[in-house]
Each structure stands twice: as C-alpha cells, then as structure tokens.
Amino acid sequence: MSPLPLGQLGWAAALLVASFFLGSIPFGYWIGCRLGIDLRTQGSGNIGATNAWRVLGARWGCWIFFLDFLKGALPAGVGLHLSTTPSVPIADALGSLAGLASILGHNFTPWLRGRGGKGIATSAGVLLVLVPWAFLVLVGIWGGLFLLCRIVSIASLGAALVFPISTGLLYPGRWVLLAFSLLASLLAILRHRSNIRRLFQGTEACFRRNGEKTCPAHDRNRRE
C-alpha cells in the first residue's frame, strides 16, 4: 500500500475529527427535546431511531434514522474520494476510518457525556458507501429476522454477525474492508449488551402488529 501523500495527511486528520463530531450530533435527543420529550428517560432510554420510533412515532423515527444514516454515509464517502492516488487500499482505509469515527461519535457523543446510541443507522450509512453489496445482504438478513421475531435487537445482532462473512466473500482481497467489518461488528455487539441480557430474560421490547397482545418471539420462548 503506497503511502498517502504528505500534503493530504492534514486533510485526512481533519476528516477524522470532522467525522467524529458529525457522528456525535444527537439528532434523536435534540428532536425529542424540541417535542418536549427526553428520549433518555423514555422507552429503552436510547437516543437512536428505534426508541425514537416507539416514543415519538413512526414519522420522527424515520427522520432520525435518515439523519443518523447520513452521519455515516457522508464521512465514508468523503474518505473514499479524498486520496488522489490510485491506491484502492488507501481509499478503503480513509473511508473505513472516517466511517468508524462517525460511528464512535454517535455511540459516545460528547454532547451527552458519552451516552449515545447503538450506532446501527450510522453504521448502515457507512456500509452503503463502503460495501454496497454486503449492505444489500445485511438488509435482507435484518429484514428477514425482524419479520420473523419483530425484535429490532435480534435483527441488528444477526446482521452484525453476518457482516464480516459477507464482506470477506463479496470483497475478496480487500483486507482493510474486512478489518473494518470485524471492528464494526464487534462494536455493534458490545453496544447491544443490555439488549442481549433482556433477550435472555425474555423482556426485550417487541414491535407488535395492531391487535396483537403478545410478541411472537416471547410466545415461542414461553412454549420452550
């Protein structure tokens, strides 16, 4: 991998800092506050799109997902195109580092003393830019799991586990992208520790259809 030209090192460093602070913008918290609701004290206490959907409604949940998605897509896209060298590994590295910085900013936002979201929407934006074919696979995995159990954390954890596998198979030889997928997957799983505990306890929140009194996944657990 050829080194990044010296004149671009400053731009690369600035991109990482900007990516972190862009990712750190807590759109869910700010929008909730404008509506008179502190998401940290409602529902799961998370400021991300899933809890916003539950507490603020589908309209605001979709907007917050879209904004968090852009926080990941924009830095990763800029990183991919920052280098003027024809080196694929350098482009992969800059895009991956910028995307990872935005995810970390979302997860550990300094605006809320490090209490951020799970990073799934922001990670999705990064994935669409860096590994679009793997992104499509993960959308299918996420959607299938959600339709089966209607528990967002199960769908997100399933997609996180499949992410490195799909990246390795669809982007052979792109070791930087594989390393990024492993780090991003591990980070997503670690951020879902509380969800994993609730899943084992059978208390994880479930999206129910109109008229349903119980969650299909919870019913299966009780029967077992």
C-alpha positions, 0 to 999 in steps of 0.5 A, spaced: 500 500 500 503 506 497 503 511 502 498 517 502 501 523 500 504 528 505 500 534 503 493 530 504 495 527 511 492 534 514 486 533 510 485 526 512 486 528 520 481 533 519 476 528 516 477 524 522 475 529 527 470 532 522 467 525 522 467 524 529 463 530 531 458 529 525 457 522 528 456 525 535 450 530 533 444 527 537 439 528 532 434 523 536 435 527 543 435 534 540 428 532 536 425 529 542 427 535 546 424 540 541 417 535 542 418 536 549 420 529 550 427 526 553 428 520 549 433 518 555 428 517 560 423 514 555 422 507 552 429 503 552 432 510 554 436 510 547 437 516 543 437 512 536 431 511 531 428 505 534 426 508 541 425 514 537 420 510 533 416 507 539 416 514 543 415 519 538 412 515 532 413 512 526 414 519 522 420 522 527 423 515 527 424 515 520 427 522 520 432 520 525 434 514 522 435 518 515 439 523 519 443 518 523 444 514 516 447 520 513 452 521 519 455 515 516 454 515 509 457 522 508 464 521 512 465 514 508 464 517 502 468 523 503 474 518 505 473 514 499 474 520 494 479 524 498 486 520 496 488 522 489 492 516 488 490 510 485 491 506 491 484 502 492 487 500 499 488 507 501 481 509 499 478 503 503 482 505 509 480 513 509 473 511 508 473 505 513 476 510 518 472 516 517 466 511 517 468 508 524 469 515 527 462 517 525 460 511 528 464 512 535 461 519 535 454 517 535 455 511 540 459 516 545 457 523 543 460 528 547 454 532 547 451 527 552 457 525 556 458 519 552 451 516 552 449 515 545 446 510 541 447 503 538 450 506 532 446 501 527 443 507 522 450 510 522 453 504 521 448 502 515 450 509 512 457 507 512 456 500 509 452 503 503 458 507 501 463 502 503 460 495 501 454 496 497 453 489 496 454 486 503 449 492 505 444 489 500 445 482 504 445 485 511 438 488 509 435 482 507 438 478 513 435 484 518 429 484 514 428 477 514 429 476 522 425 482 524 419 479 520 420 473 523 421 475 531 419 483 530 425 484 535 429 490 532 435 487 537 435 480 534 435 483 527 441 488 528 445 482 532 444 477 526 446 482 521 452 484 525 454 477 525 453 476 518 457 482 516 464 480 516 462 473 512 459 477 507 464 482 506 470 477 506 466 473 500 463 479 496 470 483 497 475 478 496 482 481 497 480 487 500 483 486 507 482 493 510 474 492 508 474 486 512 478 489 518 473 494 518 467 489 518 470 485 524 471 492 528 464 494 526 461 488 528 464 487 534 462 494 536 455 493 534 455 487 539 458 490 545 453 496 544 447 491 544 449 488 551 443 490 555 439 488 549 442 481 549 441 480 557 433 482 556 433 477 550 435 472 555 430 474 560 425 474 555 423 482 556 426 485 550 421 490 547 417 487 541 414 491 535 407 488 535 402 488 529 395 492 531 391 487 535 396 483 537 397 482 545 403 478 545 410 478 541 411 472 537 418 471 539 416 471 547 410 466 545 415 461 542 420 462 548 414 461 553 412 454 549 420 452 550 
